[in-house]
Amino acid sequence: MKKVKILGSGCAKCNQLLDAVKAVIAAEGIDASVEKVEDIQQIMAYNVISTPALVVDEQVLCKGRIPSYDELKELLTAKSQGCCGSHGTKSTAGGSSCCC
């Protein structure tokens, strides 16, 4: 089971990301738990300054925006370390953008 965390203060965009993630999980039958993290100390522990942020299995995969349905599906079903792998740089290969 994947452990998904939405990091954010509870603003509208944070809630939109939470809803979008739950929708993808339900529609795609992904085995995952979702937790909303609003505590600023916990958010800072992930080195996240821009919210909302998506964390899957303790890897920050996206921050500062709400990914599309297809991108969320890819991020939530990927077996790698996210859209950037481990290098943490933006990738535009294949037309997808990275938000790391």
Phi, psi and omega in degrees: 000132177281145176251115184250135177233138173253118180262127178174166186279352184104012179290174183301317181293323178296318179292326177295318178296318178302312180297319181295318179296315179298322180294317179294316180301315181292313184292325184263357180066036181280133179277098184208150171253147182237131179232136176263126180247115181248350181288122185299326179294319178293321179296315180295334178297338177268004183059037179258124177254324183256120179250160005284159177228146179249124179240126177236123181049047176068015175249124176287115184258335183204142177211147175084002180200173178251113180293159176292167178305311183297321179292319177299317179302315180295315181294323183280342181253351182293145177264351180276193181269029177106188187293337182256357188065220182259000186272343172069024177246160181290141179232131177243013179298135178074011176084357179264147180254155179250144184248011181288000000 
